[in-house]
Amino acid sequence: MKNIIVFFAALLLSLSAAAQNGKSIYQKYSDAENVSAVYVSPAMFRMIGRIPDLEVGEDNVNLSPIIHSLTGLYILNSENASINSALRSDAERFINAGRYELLMEAKDSGETVRMYTIGNDRTIEGFVMLAVDAGEVTFICLDGQMPRKDFEGLIAKQMAD
Amino acid sequence: MKTLEEIENLSLEELEMKAAENAAPVPDGLERRLRQALAARELAEAARPRPARWIPYASLAVAAAAAALVVLPQRGPKDTFDDPLLAYAEVEKAFQTISEKMAVGTDILRDAEQTAGMPYNTLNKIQK
């Protein structure tokens, strides 16, 4: 009987770990104090994609090629010291539980930024950025089927600007 | 000595009478020893750990929770923006943030490359 309990407990834990994703992290922390949260749903991305002539100003980069491939955006920016540690742990657990690959890590002036992607050589199925400094944690999670070339090109262009 | 056929022909009452005539003597203290043995057995049964009654119910509850996690659809969060243009602006801002953070990494890399190249450049100057 003990074995059965241990089995079910392990099953429950593994299921809850597997259930951890950008959405669950967003739902857990988005209502906390001193947390700014943004969620853009797949439906909203479809609406953005239908905006005719999605032109942007000279200083901005046109995102329309990649907008169509996005299915979800979750942004959490926490300046709440009491939850920062938990948010960071949950995000790291989510990253480690998935097959996310470290794209970049930078440490500068006490801030640590890590970026991860999941997918293959051609397509990025998920992107996560976790920026942590003394009093602030920023979590950005993008879901979709983004062509890697377009995504990297976009980032490179914005960096050049 | 009676034959098997004779024994089979005896009635139940006759059999009981015969058994009572040839009853084996009961050893002294047998009843007391039997009572003691039964009491010891009852004590041992009581001391043996038994599976708690709640375990099957707990297992069922855990299984139900696991099934609920898998089967029940997760309610999604509410969209932050109703206006697609505002949502687009936020997506743009997110990409801007990602680019800025990535630029920090590439700046550090550029500095490191310059630092790493210094000994090489110094050696080149000396050679010239």
Interface residues (C-beta under 8 A of the other chain):
Chain A: M1 I4 I5 F8 A9 L11 L12 L15 S16 A19 K23 S24 Y26 Q27 S30 A37 V38 Y39 V40 S41 A43 M44 F45 M47 I48 R50 I51 L54 V56 N60 V61 L63 I67 L70 L73 I75 M104 E105 A106 D108 E111 V113 M115 F127 M129 A131 T138 I140 L142 L154 I155 Q158 M159
Chain B: P51 I55 P56 A58 S59 V62 A63 A65 A66 L69 V70 Q74 G76 P77 K78 D79 T80 F81 P84 L85 A87 Y88 E90 V91 E92 A94 F95 Q96 T97 I98 S99 K101 M102 A103 V104 G105 T106 I108
